[in-house]
Amino acid sequence: MAVARINGAAIVDEAAFHAESRRAFGFPQTYGDSIDSWVDCLSYLRDDENMTKFRLKPNETLQIVIDDAAAMRAAVPDLLDEIAFCVGGINERYEDYGEKPALELVLR
């Protein structure tokens, strides 16, 4: 299983979240530092689009681990809820294409 680790303690606002996401996922230079861009990049994990440093096999899952999630929740509670919502939406998109869900969100 592939794993992307995000330092929740470093996320104090949306800009910090996108900086951590760039580091953890290896998003391209064209990444737009927005939730829409985050969703778009994580919607191509099994394609040759090179939107992340991860290339998943058909039944593989990318585990997104947010370490110090309590610190992130204290600083930006709405953002953490939005990320969980987006992970669910991305997985639904994969299922709509007949694929296994690609993401698992783990809060530590």
C-alpha positions as CSV (number, residue, x, y, z in Angstrom):
1,M,0.0,0.0,0.0
2,A,1.3,3.4,-0.9
3,V,1.4,6.0,1.9
4,A,1.4,9.8,1.8
5,R,2.1,11.4,5.2
6,I,0.9,14.9,6.0
7,N,2.1,16.8,9.1
8,G,-1.1,18.0,10.7
9,A,0.8,20.2,13.2
10,A,2.2,22.2,10.3
11,I,-1.2,23.0,8.9
12,V,-2.4,26.3,10.4
13,D,-4.3,27.5,7.3
14,E,-5.2,26.5,3.8
15,A,-1.9,27.8,2.3
16,A,0.0,25.5,4.7
17,F,-2.2,22.6,3.8
18,H,-1.4,23.0,0.1
19,A,2.3,23.3,0.8
20,E,2.2,20.1,2.8
21,S,0.1,18.4,0.0
22,R,2.7,19.5,-2.6
23,R,5.4,17.9,-0.5
24,A,3.5,14.7,0.4
25,F,1.9,14.0,-3.0
26,G,4.5,15.4,-5.3
27,F,1.9,17.5,-7.1
28,P,3.0,19.2,-10.4
29,Q,4.2,22.8,-10.8
30,T,0.8,23.6,-12.3
31,Y,-1.0,22.6,-9.0
32,G,-3.4,25.5,-8.3
33,D,-3.3,25.5,-4.4
34,S,-7.0,25.0,-4.2
35,I,-9.3,22.2,-3.0
36,D,-10.5,21.8,-6.6
37,S,-6.9,21.2,-7.7
38,W,-6.3,18.8,-4.8
39,V,-9.3,16.7,-5.9
40,D,-8.3,16.8,-9.6
41,C,-4.7,15.6,-8.8
42,L,-5.9,12.8,-6.6
43,S,-8.5,11.7,-9.2
44,Y,-5.7,10.4,-11.6
45,L,-3.8,8.0,-9.3
46,R,-4.2,5.1,-11.7
47,D,-3.6,7.0,-15.0
48,D,-0.4,8.1,-16.7
49,E,-1.2,11.8,-16.1
50,N,1.7,12.3,-13.6
51,M,-0.5,14.4,-11.3
52,T,1.3,12.9,-8.2
53,K,4.4,11.0,-7.4
54,F,2.1,7.9,-6.9
55,R,1.0,5.5,-9.6
56,L,-1.4,3.0,-8.2
57,K,-2.1,-0.5,-9.5
58,P,-5.8,-1.3,-10.2
59,N,-6.5,-2.7,-6.7
60,E,-4.0,-0.6,-4.8
61,T,-5.0,2.1,-2.3
62,L,-3.2,5.3,-1.3
63,Q,-3.3,5.8,2.4
64,I,-3.3,9.5,3.4
65,V,-2.0,9.7,6.9
66,I,-2.4,13.0,8.7
67,D,-0.1,12.9,11.7
68,D,-1.0,15.2,14.6
69,A,-4.5,15.4,13.2
70,A,-5.7,16.9,16.5
71,A,-3.5,19.9,16.0
72,M,-4.9,20.4,12.5
73,R,-8.4,20.0,13.8
74,A,-7.8,22.7,16.4
75,A,-6.3,25.1,13.9
76,V,-8.5,24.5,10.9
77,P,-11.5,22.2,11.8
78,D,-13.5,23.0,8.7
79,L,-10.6,22.2,6.4
80,L,-10.1,18.8,7.9
81,D,-13.9,18.1,7.5
82,E,-13.6,19.3,3.9
83,I,-10.7,16.9,3.2
84,A,-12.6,14.0,4.5
85,F,-15.6,14.9,2.4
86,C,-13.4,15.3,-0.7
87,V,-11.7,11.9,-0.1
88,G,-15.2,10.3,-0.1
89,G,-16.1,12.2,-3.3
90,I,-12.9,11.1,-5.1
91,N,-13.5,7.5,-4.1
92,E,-17.1,7.8,-5.5
93,R,-15.6,9.0,-8.8
94,Y,-13.3,6.0,-9.0
95,E,-16.3,3.7,-8.3
96,D,-18.3,5.5,-11.0
97,Y,-15.6,4.4,-13.5
98,G,-15.9,0.8,-12.2
99,E,-12.7,1.0,-10.2
100,K,-11.9,0.3,-6.6
101,P,-11.8,3.3,-4.3
102,A,-8.2,4.7,-4.3
103,L,-7.9,6.6,-1.1
104,E,-8.0,5.9,2.6
105,L,-7.8,8.7,5.1
106,V,-6.1,8.0,8.4
107,L,-6.1,10.5,11.2
108,R,-3.4,10.0,13.9
